[in-house]
Each structure stands twice: as structure tokens, then as C-alpha cells.
Amino acid sequence: MWYDKLVRPLFFQLEPEKAHYAAMGLLEQAWRVPGARGTLAGLFEPEPTPELAVELLGLRFAHPVGLAAGFDKDARWLAPLGALGFSFVEVGTVTPRPQPGNPKPRLFRLPADQALINRLGFNNQGAEAAAKRLAQYRASGRRAPSGMAAPRLIIGGNIGKNKDTSNEQAVEDYRKALRALHGAVDYFVVNVSSPNTPGLRELQDREPLTRLLEALHRDNAEMPQPKPILLKIAPDLTDHQLDDIAALVTETRTAGLVCTNTTLSRDGLRSPSATVKAAGAGGLSGDPLRHRSTEVIAYLRARVGPALPIIGVGGIRTAEHVREKMAAGANLVQVYTGFVYEGPAMVRQIVRGLSLKA
């Protein structure tokens, strides 16, 4: 309630991208104050819930709720995000070379829909910079305020291609990003589904996607400790395209799916049309995506069988939304837009709601 009444209105007076960095800057400063760490943990970390732990991808997740890629693009805020209770954080999307992303403004709120439209365009400082920060985070270790070891934060690496790399050369970009991050993350997600890099979604077609995944699996197999590689897909695929995805991940032995990225659809929005038009092109996330992402999860679960891991993303704000995704076939879930609207107590509230019905 305090977030809804006091904090969110203040941050929502700022342009969305500025508000994002301002909020995370304050959280990071608080985390650096030794006495404040215990306060953060007391306010936001969920109570231990062993019954909600998930064994997946050869990893143990403290509970099913993680943070989706796009929020911490450069692995800058892992420690404070862990203090907010996430069991895993997916950094990125990371490209081999740094790039500024698309021109600003490029992030827009639709409060009437509890939604965002973004056309950020893989703005990030590059794979080497992210790998360095990840190594520093690993080396520092994370301790609970009491001195007891906190649950290990699982870290995913979401990788993509640079905007000026052609689709014909895209495989090399993904390979470079994978190699740069390989020793620093627990799993990888191949992002071919962002709508904000021109032509990127063409890589979801069967032939180029097969080449891409096979190349990454070969590189991964040559590493001392191979990591699970998952594929993130768009919600706007047809049933025929989803059938191809299901067959392809089975044939290439891809470790799992992340369903879904943002949507290009604007159907059913409650926000004024002028507001939506002013936001322009970009991917829509939040409440309007929830039903479609759940449909995609259920459709693919029916085709890939019960064993393939699926991470559900899209419109999650409450424990009931998590149960909806898991009933459709998701093993884990990720949040982003819901976190912007619900605030730092979100994970604790969701985990508490899940534990009451576990």
C-alpha cells in the first residue's frame, strides 16, 4: 500500500527510463550501507519456503519467481535484486559489442492497462563488461545480514546480436556472447524474439534458428562445464510456427523455452488511443500480454511433453497469475512490468501467496 500511495506516484512523475535508473540507483546505495542490508532483507526477502523450491536445468531455485531479461541489462544490480527476494535474475539482453540502443524516448507507461511499451533496442555495454561484473559479483559472494549464507541467486545470460550485424552473420554474434559469458552465468537464453531489433524475429524461422542453435550447442559442448541453453520466443507466432519451434527444440536438444517476449499487438487496450499512438512502435508487456503468453505455454507444453523446462513470462503480478502460468505448463516464471507497478515487496507477496496453497 505504501508503494502505491507514496513511492510509485513520485517515480511515475519521471520519464520511465529515468525512473528506472533512479530507483535502482537508490536501491544500490541502500545495499551498500551495511546497516541497511538487514532492513532490506527484513522488508522484502520471502520467508524460507523449502516446499516451493524447484529443481530444474540441473539447478536449485529457492522458489519459482525470477526477474526477466531487460531489467538489469548490464548485470549492475544483482546483489540488491537478490535482497528483494528473486530466486533468479536473467541479465541482458547482452550483445558482443556495446551499443546505445534506439533513440530516446523509448519506454512508455500505460497505467490504465498496467502495461509498458518499449523499443529499447538491446542497449547494453557489451558482453565483456557484463562478464566482468558477473565475475566480481561471484567473487564477492552474497551473505545474509546475519552472516548465514543466503540462498544462491541463479543467474541467466540472455544473449542477442548487435543491430548492425546482418542476419547472415548473426550466428557469430551469438557465439561470441556465449563464449564471453560462459564462465559467469548458470544458463543461457537465446533471444531471437525482440521486436525492437530490425529483422531479428526472422531468426525464429526454422532454417536460420536450427543453424543458430546447433552452432551454440556445439560451442557449449566444448566448454569445461556446459550450461543449459534455452530459447525465448515471441507471443505473436502462429500455431504453425509454434509447431516448428516445438519440433526444433526437440531435434536440437535445446534445454528449454522462455514463453514469451513482448507483443506487437495492441488489441483490447483500455488506455486512450492517443496515448498508445504517442508511444508508437515497440513491444507491449504487462497485463494485456498475460492471456496470450499463457496460451503459448499451454500450446507448447502439449507438444513438447512434460519433461522440457518452460519459463513463463507475461503479465504476472500476483500469486494467482503464477499459478495460472504453472497450470498451463510453466515450471518457473519471470516478472518485469508487474514489478514496476507492484513495487519491491512483490516477490515476497507472491511467494507468501504460493506457500499458503502449496
DOVEXKOL-13471 format. One line per 8 residues: number of its first residue (from 1); their letters; for each residue x, y negated, z negated of N, C-alpha, C. Coordinates in pm, whole numbers, plus 50000, padded with zeros to 5 digits. Example, Ala and Ser with C-alpha at 12.3 -4.5 7.8 and 13.67 -1.06 7.14 Angstrom:
<atoms>
1) as) 51319 50569 49220 51230 50450 49220 51320 50330 49220  51285 50225 49292 51367 50106 49286 51290 49997 49213
</atoms>
This chain:
<atoms>
1) mwydklvr) 50083 50121 50000 50000 50000 50000 50087 49874 50000  50194 49874 49917 50281 49757 49912 50345 49730 50046  50376 49836 50121 50435 49815 50253 50333 49751 50346  50210 49803 50345 50105 49749 50431 50075 49603 50401  50072 49570 50272 50028 49437 50231 50139 49331 50236  50261 49374 50204 50367 49275 50186 50479 49284 50290  50534 49403 50309 50656 49417 50387 50628 49415 50538  50536 49500 50580 50511 49509 50724 50467 49375 50784
9) plffqlep) 50376 49299 50720 50341 49170 50780 50460 49077 50799  50559 49084 50707 50677 48999 50722 50760 49041 50843  50785 49171 50852 50866 49220 50964 50793 49205 51097  50660 49218 51095 50584 49207 51219 50576 49064 51270  50625 48968 51190 50635 48831 51243 50757 48816 51332  50850 48910 51321 50970 48909 51405 50945 48984 51535  51021 48948 51638 51020 49027 51761 51059 49171 51725  50993 49272 51784 51010 49410 51737 51153 49460 51730
17) ekahyaam) 51235 49432 51831 51372 49483 51827 51453 49414 51717  51431 49283 51696 51499 49214 51588 51454 49268 51453  51325 49298 51440 51273 49353 51315 51336 49488 51285  51357 49567 51387 51418 49700 51370 51557 49687 51308  51640 49601 51366 51776 49588 51316 51780 49516 51182  51688 49424 51159 51683 49355 51030 51646 49453 50918  51545 49535 50943 51500 49631 50842 51610 49732 50810  51674 49786 50916 51777 49885 50892 51903 49822 50832
25) glleqawr) 51929 49697 50864 52040 49628 50801 52020 49613 50651  51897 49578 50610 51867 49566 50467 51878 49702 50398  51828 49806 50464 51836 49939 50405 51981 49983 50390  52062 49953 50490 52204 49991 50484 52275 49917 50372  52245 49787 50355 52306 49712 50247 52266 49768 50112  52138 49805 50097 52092 49864 49971 52165 49994 49943  52184 50075 50048 52251 50203 50030 52394 50183 49983  52460 50075 50023 52599 50052 49987 52615 50005 49841
33) vpgargtl) 52505 49968 49778 52511 49928 49636 52492 50053 49551  52596 50098 49480 52586 50227 49408 52463 50239 49319  52428 50136 49247 52313 50145 49158 52181 50156 49231  52179 50110 49357 52053 50112 49432 52024 50247 49494  52124 50332 49505 52103 50462 49569 52003 50548 49493  52017 50546 49360 51923 50622 49278 51782 50570 49291  51769 50438 49304 51637 50378 49321 51574 50422 49453  51655 50418 49560 51605 50462 49690 51559 50607 49686
41) aglfepep) 51643 50692 49627 51607 50833 49620 51482 50854 49536  51472 50781 49425 51354 50796 49340 51227 50751 49407  51238 50648 49490 51119 50595 49556 51076 50678 49677  51176 50729 49753 51143 50778 49886 51176 50925 49913  51274 50982 49846 51306 51122 49876 51194 51212 49824  51151 51309 49906 51048 51402 49859 51099 51489 49745  51007 51537 49664 51042 51637 49565 51090 51763 49638  51182 51839 49576 51225 51964 49640 51106 52055 49668
49) tpelavel) 51099 52102 49792 50986 52186 49834 51039 52309 49907  51096 52405 49834 51153 52523 49899 51053 52597 49987  50926 52588 49952 50824 52658 50031 50805 52598 50169  50855 52475 50189 50841 52410 50320 50968 52421 50405  51073 52480 50351 51198 52493 50426 51176 52574 50553  51246 52537 50658 51230 52601 50789 51366 52653 50835  51374 52782 50865 51494 52842 50923 51474 52849 51074  51554 52773 51146 51534 52762 51291 51666 52724 51356
57) lglrfahp) 51691 52775 51474 51810 52740 51550 51939 52774 51475  51929 52871 51384 52044 52904 51303 52074 52802 51195  51979 52714 51165 51995 52606 51069 51883 52613 50966  51908 52554 50849 51805 52548 50746 51762 52402 50728  51637 52374 50760 51578 52242 50746 51503 52237 50612  51530 52135 50532 51469 52126 50399 51317 52122 50405  51264 52065 50511 51119 52061 50537 51103 52029 50685  50982 52026 50739 50968 52017 50887 50982 51879 50948
65) vglaagfd) 50998 51772 50868 50983 51635 50920 51119 51571 50948  51142 51535 51075 51264 51468 51115 51234 51336 51185  51341 51265 51218 51331 51136 51289 51370 51156 51433  51286 51109 51524 51308 51130 51667 51422 51043 51719  51476 51084 51833 51577 51005 51902 51519 50869 51941  51607 50771 51952 51566 50637 51989 51567 50540 51873  51557 50594 51750 51555 50507 51634 51696 50470 51591  51783 50570 51579 51923 50548 51544 52008 50589 51664
73) kdarwlap) 52015 50501 51761 52079 50536 51888 52228 50561 51875  52294 50494 51780 52439 50498 51771 52490 50564 51643  52405 50641 51574 52446 50711 51451 52498 50612 51347  52429 50501 51333 52473 50395 51242 52418 50412 51101  52302 50479 51085 52229 50471 50959 52196 50607 50899  52280 50705 50922 52246 50841 50880 52231 50854 50730  52321 50797 50653 52312 50810 50507 52184 50746 50451  52153 50619 50484 52028 50563 50431 51903 50633 50485
81) lgalgfsf) 51906 50681 50609 51790 50755 50659 51771 50886 50583  51883 50949 50547 51872 51068 50463 51809 51036 50329  51837 50916 50277 51779 50875 50149 51629 50853 50159  51579 50832 50280 51434 50819 50300 51365 50953 50315  51442 51061 50308 51381 51193 50297 51374 51276 50422  51422 51225 50536 51419 51306 50658 51504 51431 50640  51455 51543 50690 51537 51665 50684 51634 51672 50802  51602 51601 50910 51694 51594 51023 51672 51464 51098
89) vevgtvtp) 51780 51417 51161 51777 51295 51240 51841 51325 51374  51773 51284 51480 51827 51303 51615 51881 51169 51663  52011 51160 51681 52072 51034 51724 52069 51025 51877  52078 50900 51926 52077 50880 52070 51947 50817 52117  51927 50816 52245 51998 50888 52348 52137 50828 52368  52238 50918 52373 52377 50880 52390 52419 50910 52534  52481 50813 52597 52535 50830 52733 52688 50834 52726  52755 50885 52828 52901 50893 52822 52967 50757 52801
97) rpqpgnpk) 52922 50658 52876 52979 50524 52867 52881 50429 52799  52931 50328 52730 52839 50229 52672 52757 50161 52781  52634 50123 52745 52555 50043 52838 52455 49959 52758  52422 49840 52812 52337 49747 52735 52189 49781 52737  52145 49866 52829 52002 49892 52843 51935 49788 52929  51805 49788 52927 51728 49698 53012 51720 49557 52952  51686 49457 53033 51677 49320 52982 51571 49307 52872  51597 49215 52780 51501 49187 52673 51401 49082 52720
105) prlfrlpa) 51281 49080 52661 51227 49172 52560 51194 49308 52621  51206 49413 52540 51190 49548 52592 51125 49641 52492  51071 49584 52384 50999 49662 52284 50878 49581 52239  50760 49645 52239 50636 49572 52216 50544 49653 52124  50477 49583 52033 50383 49648 51943 50240 49636 51997  50162 49741 51974 50018 49740 51999 49950 49780 51868  49937 49687 51771 49886 49723 51638 49747 49784 51640  49662 49740 51731 49527 49796 51736 49528 49944 51768
113) dqalinrl) 49635 49990 51829 49648 50131 51866 49752 50205 51783  49812 50136 51686 49923 50197 51610 50024 50254 51710  50066 50172 51803 50147 50218 51915 50259 50120 51945  50356 50167 52024 50463 50085 52078 50475 50111 52227  50521 50011 52300 50567 50030 52437 50713 49989 52440  50798 50080 52491 50939 50044 52500 50992 50070 52640  51084 49985 52680 51161 50007 52803 51307 49975 52773  51356 50034 52663 51490 50004 52614 51598 50044 52714
121) gfnnqgae) 51585 50161 52774 51679 50200 52880 51811 50254 52831  51806 50342 52728 51929 50407 52681 52036 50306 52642  51999 50199 52574 52102 50107 52522 52178 50178 52411  52310 50190 52425 52392 50256 52325 52538 50222 52348  52619 50252 52248 52761 50216 52254 52849 50328 52309  52787 50434 52360 52862 50538 52426 52895 50656 52336  52928 50769 52399 52946 50895 52328 53065 50892 52233  53174 50829 52273 53293 50829 52188 53267 50753 52058
129) aaakrlaq) 53198 50639 52068 53166 50562 51948 53074 50639 51855  52972 50706 51913 52882 50785 51830 52955 50901 51764  53043 50966 51838 53118 51078 51782 53205 51032 51665  53264 50915 51677 53349 50863 51569 53266 50838 51443  53148 50776 51459 53063 50750 51343 53015 50881 51280  52980 50977 51363 52934 51106 51311 53044 51175 51233  53166 51167 51282 53279 51229 51211 53301 51160 51077  53287 51028 51074 53303 50955 50949 53193 50994 50850
137) yrasgrra) 53072 51009 50900 52962 51050 50812 52986 51189 50755  53029 51281 50839 53057 51417 50794 53169 51416 50689  53272 51337 50715 53388 51336 50626 53354 51275 50490  53263 51177 50488 53229 51110 50363 53147 51199 50272  53070 51292 50332 52981 51375 50252 52867 51291 50199  52757 51356 50165 52645 51281 50109 52610 51341 49975  52608 51257 49873 52579 51304 49739 52452 51240 49686  52377 51320 49613 52262 51264 49543 52312 51174 49431
145) psgmaapr) 52232 51077 49386 52277 50986 49281 52322 51057 49155  52267 51173 49125 52304 51247 49006 52440 51311 49018  52497 51314 49139 52621 51383 49163 52601 51522 49218  52479 51570 49216 52448 51701 49275 52444 51687 49426  52479 51793 49495 52474 51789 49641 52331 51775 49688  52306 51678 49776 52174 51659 49833 52153 51760 49945  52028 51787 49983 52005 51877 50097 52077 51824 50220  52139 51914 50293 52218 51870 50409 52128 51813 50516
153) liiggnig) 52163 51695 50565 52089 51632 50673 52133 51695 50804  52041 51759 50874 52069 51818 51004 52073 51705 51107  52172 51708 51195 52189 51601 51293 52182 51658 51434  52093 51603 51514 52083 51640 51655 52146 51532 51741  52196 51573 51857 52252 51479 51953 52170 51479 52081  52103 51368 52107 52020 51354 52226 52105 51288 52334  52123 51356 52447 52218 51309 52549 52147 51277 52681  52203 51179 52752 52147 51138 52881 52256 51089 52973
161) knkdtsne) 52214 51041 53088 52309 50989 53187 52308 50837 53186  52419 50778 53230 52423 50634 53247 52334 50590 53362  52283 50469 53350 52189 50418 53450 52252 50410 53589  52381 50377 53597 52445 50361 53728 52502 50492 53782  52474 50603 53716 52514 50734 53766 52400 50792 53849  52428 50831 53971 52324 50887 54057 52279 51022 54003  52159 51064 54043 52111 51196 54002 52202 51307 54054  52265 51283 54168 52355 51384 54225 52478 51405 54135
169) qavedyrk) 52515 51302 54060 52632 51311 53972 52592 51324 53824  52463 51339 53797 52413 51335 53659 52469 51447 53573  52490 51566 53633 52538 51680 53554 52668 51644 53483  52757 51573 53550 52885 51539 53488 52867 51446 53369  52771 51356 53377 52744 51268 53263 52698 51347 53141  52606 51438 53163 52558 51519 53051 52670 51606 52994  52754 51659 53081 52865 51742 53033 52962 51659 52948  52990 51537 52993 53081 51450 52917 53023 51419 52779
177) alralhga) 52894 51387 52774 52831 51355 52646 52830 51476 52554  52802 51592 52609 52802 51714 52528 52940 51741 52469  53042 51729 52551 53177 51757 52502 53219 51656 52395  53183 51529 52414 53222 51427 52318 53159 51448 52182  53034 51493 52179 52960 51505 52054 52964 51645 51994  53023 51739 52064 53003 51879 52027 53046 51913 51884  53155 51859 51840 53201 51891 51706 53130 51816 51595  53039 51725 51631 52982 51634 51532 52833 51651 51508
185) vdyfvvnv) 52764 51731 51589 52620 51749 51573 52587 51896 51553  52463 51921 51507 52419 52058 51480 52345 52119 51598  52284 52035 51681 52215 52083 51801 52211 51970 51902  52180 52005 52026 52169 51907 52133 52028 51906 52192  51988 51788 52241 51866 51774 52318 51900 51706 52449  51862 51769 52559 51886 51715 52693 51766 51629 52730  51790 51500 52745 51682 51405 52774 51678 51377 52924  51581 51436 52991 51556 51407 53133 51416 51348 53149
193) sspntpgl) 51359 51299 53039 51217 51263 53041 51188 51119 53002  51290 51038 52977 51263 50897 52950 51210 50830 53077  51107 50745 53064 51057 50675 53182 51133 50547 53212  51237 50517 53133 51299 50384 53140 51434 50381 53211  51479 50495 53263 51596 50501 53349 51548 50542 53487  51563 50457 53589 51507 50487 53721 51550 50624 53773  51452 50702 53813 51478 50832 53875 51509 50945 53778  51521 50915 53648 51562 51019 53553 51465 51136 53551
201) relqdrep) 51336 51108 53555 51239 51216 53543 51241 51312 53662  51305 51270 53772 51321 51362 53885 51408 51482 53846  51490 51465 53742 51574 51576 53697 51494 51684 53627  51365 51659 53600 51279 51763 53544 51234 51864 53649  51254 51832 53777 51219 51928 53883 51305 52053 53869  51251 52165 53913 51310 52294 53882 51456 52307 53927  51486 52270 54051 51621 52294 54103 51727 52210 54030  51711 52076 54021 51814 51999 53950 51822 52033 53802
209) ltrlleal) 51708 52064 53741 51711 52096 53598 51781 52229 53573  51761 52325 53662 51832 52453 53649 51982 52432 53656  52028 52352 53754 52171 52324 53766 52226 52257 53641  52151 52162 53590 52195 52088 53473 52206 52179 53350  52102 52254 53324 52103 52338 53204 52209 52448 53214  52223 52507 53330 52324 52612 53346 52464 52558 53323  52492 52437 53373 52624 52377 53352 52650 52350 53204  52549 52298 53135 52565 52269 52992 52581 52397 52911
217) hrdnaemp) 52507 52500 52947 52520 52627 52875 52659 52687 52897  52714 52673 53016 52850 52724 53040 52952 52650 52953  52944 52517 52951 53035 52440 52868 53019 52476 52721  52896 52487 52678 52867 52517 52539 52925 52652 52498  52913 52750 52586 52962 52884 52556 53113 52888 52539  53182 52794 52599 53328 52791 52591 53378 52722 52465  53288 52660 52390 53328 52592 52267 53349 52692 52153  53434 52656 52054 53457 52748 51943 53330 52786 51867
225) qpkpillk) 53239 52690 51852 53112 52715 51785 52999 52660 51872  52944 52740 51962 52834 52693 52047 52717 52640 51964  52652 52537 52016 52539 52473 51948 52410 52498 52026  52297 52506 51957 52170 52518 52029 52146 52398 52121  52098 52425 52241 52065 52320 52337 51916 52327 52366  51846 52217 52340 51702 52207 52365 51677 52110 52478  51558 52117 52533 51517 52031 52645 51399 51945 52600  51409 51812 52622 51299 51721 52590 51222 51687 52717
233) iapdltdh) 51090 51705 52713 51009 51688 52833 50907 51575 52816  50857 51530 52929 50758 51422 52932 50617 51478 52910  50527 51395 52859 50388 51437 52843 50308 51427 52972  50366 51367 53074 50293 51338 53197 50307 51446 53304  50367 51560 53267 50384 51669 53363 50251 51739 53390  50236 51789 53512 50119 51867 53548 50132 52008 53491  50023 52083 53493 50028 52223 53447 50129 52303 53530  50134 52278 53660 50230 52349 53745 50373 52317 53702
241) qlddiaal) 50401 52191 53672 50535 52154 53628 50567 52216 53492  50467 52220 53404 50488 52283 53273 50515 52433 53289  50447 52496 53384 50473 52638 53411 50619 52657 53455  50667 52566 53540 50807 52573 53583 50902 52556 53464  50870 52463 53374 50953 52441 53255 50958 52567 53170  50842 52628 53149 50837 52750 53067 50922 52860 53127  50913 52877 53258 50993 52981 53324 51141 52948 53317  51173 52821 53338 51313 52780 53346 51384 52795 53212
249) vtetrtag) 51319 52753 53101 51387 52764 52972 51409 52910 52935  51320 52997 52980 51338 53141 52955 51454 53194 53038  51456 53157 53165 51562 53207 53255 51700 53158 53214  51710 53033 53169 51839 52976 53134 51876 52999 52988  51788 53064 52916 51809 53091 52773 51832 52962 52694  51759 52860 52732 51761 52734 52657 51701 52758 52519  51759 52695 52416 51726 52730 52278 51588 52684 52234  51531 52582 52301 51402 52533 52257 51357 52412 52335
257) lvctnttl) 51243 52358 52296 51181 52244 52363 51147 52135 52263  51155 52010 52309 51106 51897 52232 50990 51837 52312  50871 51841 52255 50748 51801 52324 50675 51695 52240  50674 51569 52280 50711 51517 52410 50775 51379 52395  50824 51329 52508 50872 51191 52516 50752 51096 52526  50778 50970 52556 50671 50872 52569 50596 50891 52701  50480 50827 52710 50395 50843 52828 50383 50713 52908  50362 50730 53038 50334 50616 53125 50185 50582 53128
265) srdglrsp) 50103 50670 53074 49959 50647 53074 49922 50531 52983  49818 50459 53019 49761 50354 52935 49612 50380 52909  49571 50502 52927 49429 50536 52913 49384 50526 52766  49264 50473 52747 49200 50476 52616 49254 50379 52514  49334 50281 52554 49390 50186 52457 49282 50090 52407  49290 50056 52278 49197 49960 52219 49253 49817 52223  49383 49804 52242 49443 49671 52246 49389 49591 52365  49383 49458 52352 49336 49376 52463 49418 49402 52589
273) satvkaag) 49352 49405 52701 49420 49435 52827 49531 49335 52855  49512 49210 52812 49614 49108 52835 49741 49142 52756  49725 49197 52636 49839 49235 52554 49915 49351 52619  49839 49448 52667 49901 49565 52732 49971 49521 52860  49906 49435 52937 49965 49388 53063 50092 49309 53037  50093 49228 52930 50210 49147 52898 50329 49235 52861  50301 49350 52798 50410 49442 52763 50473 49502 52888  50394 49521 52990 50448 49568 53117 50481 49715 53119
281) agglsgdp) 50579 49750 53202 50617 49890 53220 50691 49941 53097  50698 50073 53086 50769 50134 52975 50691 50251 52920  50751 50320 52825 50690 50438 52766 50606 50401 52645  50485 50456 52641 50392 50433 52531 50408 50545 52428  50418 50507 52301 50429 50604 52192 50330 50568 52082  50312 50661 51988 50221 50636 51877 50090 50709 51891  49987 50659 51823 49858 50729 51815 49801 50771 51951  49807 50686 52056 49747 50727 52183 49812 50850 52246
289) lrhrstev) 49932 50885 52202 50003 50999 52258 49973 51129 52185  49913 51119 52066 49903 51237 51979 49830 51354 52045  49716 51329 52105 49637 51438 52162 49711 51504 52277  49768 51424 52366 49835 51483 52484 49959 51562 52443  50038 51512 52349 50156 51586 52308 50117 51719 52244  50008 51719 52170 49960 51844 52109 49913 51942 52217  49847 51889 52320 49807 51974 52433 49926 52041 52499  50032 51963 52521 50151 52017 52586 50215 52124 52500
297) iaylrarv) 50222 52101 52370 50278 52201 52279 50200 52332 52289  50067 52321 52281 49984 52441 52285 49997 52513 52420  50001 52437 52527 50012 52497 52661 50142 52574 52674  50251 52512 52631 50381 52578 52645 50397 52693 52547  50345 52678 52426 50354 52788 52331 50288 52914 52388  50177 52896 52456 50107 53012 52514 50189 53077 52624  50282 53003 52683 50359 53056 52797 50500 53102 52759  50557 53046 52655 50693 53088 52618 50693 53191 52507
305) gpalpiig) 50577 53217 52448 50571 53314 52340 50604 53255 52205  50598 53336 52100 50611 53283 51963 50755 53255 51919  50854 53307 51990 50990 53301 51939 51064 53171 51973  51032 53108 52085 51108 52990 52127 51076 52870 52037  51177 52807 51977 51152 52689 51893 51095 52572 51972  50995 52507 51913 50938 52385 51970 50934 52278 51861  50987 52160 51894 50978 52044 51807 50869 51954 51863  50770 51923 51781 50656 51843 51825 50675 51696 51791
313) vggirtae) 50649 51610 51889 50665 51465 51872 50547 51396 51940  50495 51292 51876 50392 51212 51941 50275 51182 51850  50269 51061 51796 50152 51016 51721 50140 51070 51581  50249 51108 51519 50243 51168 51384 50258 51059 51280  50160 51050 51189 50167 50956 51077 50135 51021 50943  50066 51135 50944 50016 51194 50820 50045 51344 50816  50025 51403 50699 50041 51547 50685 49942 51621 50775  49824 51566 50791 49724 51631 50877 49772 51634 51022
321) hvrekmaa) 49836 51528 51066 49891 51526 51201 50001 51632 51217  50082 51650 51113 50186 51753 51118 50122 51891 51129  50020 51915 51048 49952 52046 51054 49890 52070 51191  49841 51963 51252 49784 51974 51387 49889 52020 51487  50007 51958 51481 50115 51997 51572 50160 52140 51546  50170 52178 51421 50218 52312 51388 50113 52418 51423  49987 52385 51409 49882 52477 51450 49886 52500 51601  49929 52399 51676 49940 52412 51822 50062 52493 51863
329) ganlvqvy) 50160 52508 51770 50275 52589 51802 50409 52527 51772  50413 52405 51715 50540 52342 51680 50598 52406 51555  50730 52420 51551 50800 52469 51433 50848 52355 51344  50886 52245 51407 50930 52124 51339 50861 52005 51405  50866 51888 51341 50809 51768 51401 50907 51653 51386  50889 51552 51469 50966 51429 51459 50870 51310 51463  50909 51205 51393 50831 51081 51391 50917 50966 51441  50853 50861 51484 50921 50737 51522 50823 50621 51504
337) tgfvyegp) 50727 50609 51594 50633 50497 51588 50554 50498 51458  50511 50615 51415 50440 50625 51288 50522 50573 51172  50653 50595 51176 50743 50547 51073 50746 50394 51071  50740 50332 51188 50737 50186 51197 50612 50131 51130  50499 50198 51150 50373 50149 51097 50349 50191 50952  50396 50307 50912 50368 50358 50778 50473 50318 50675  50598 50298 50718 50698 50249 50627 50783 50357 50561  50875 50317 50472 50978 50407 50421 50927 50519 50332
345) amvrqivr) 50807 50509 50279 50752 50617 50196 50684 50725 50278  50688 50713 50408 50612 50803 50496 50650 50950 50478  50779 50979 50479 50821 51119 50473 50779 51181 50339  50800 51108 50232 50761 51158 50100 50611 51190 50096  50531 51100 50152 50386 51121 50152 50347 51242 50237  50411 51258 50353 50378 51371 50439 50419 51502 50371  50540 51507 50317 50587 51630 50254 50499 51665 50134  50459 51566 50057 50369 51593 49945 50237 51649 49994
353) glslka) 50184 51591 50101 50058 51642 50156 50071 51783 50208  50184 51815 50271 50206 51951 50320 50221 52049 50205  50291 52009 50100 50316 52101 49987 50188 52134 49912  50092 52041 49912 49967 52068 49842 49887 52180 49907  49912 52204 50037 49838 52308 50109 49931 52418 50158  50053 52419 50109 50150 52521 50154 50110 52659 50103
</atoms>
